[in-house]
Amino acid sequence: MTDEPADEPVVRDVPERQRYEIHVGDQLGGFVQYRRNGNVVDLIHTEIDPAFEGHGLGGKLAQGALDDLRRRGLDHVATCPFIAGYLQRHPQP
C-alpha cells in the first residue's frame, strides 16, 4: 500500500509481466513493456489507455520507469519510439 492519494498516478514494476504499469486509483492507465538482459533493460513498447490520453500519463510512466532503473543501477536501451522521444526531450543525468 502506498501513501499516494487515490487519484495520483503510481508507476510500478511488474516483473512477472516484464513491464512497468501506471495506475490511476484502481485503474490501469498504461504500461511500458521491457526485456531484461542482465543489467540492461530494453524498453520496447509503451501503451496508454485511450481513456487516459492527453493527461500526461505517458511522460509520468516514462519518467517513473527511468527513475526506477536508475535507482536500481540498471542500464536502459529505448527501442520504443515514445521512450526514445521522451529521452530526447528530457535528457537524463
Number of C-alpha atoms within 10 A of each C-alpha: 3 6 5 10 10 12 11 11 20 20 23 16 17 12 12 6 11 16 21 24 25 26 20 17 14 9 11 16 23 24 26 23 19 22 16 15 8 8 11 14 17 16 26 18 16 20 15 19 13 9 9 14 13 9 9 10 22 24 14 15 27 23 18 19 24 20 13 15 17 14 9 10 11 14 14 18 15 17 13 17 13 19 24 16 12 17 15 10 9 11 8 11 4
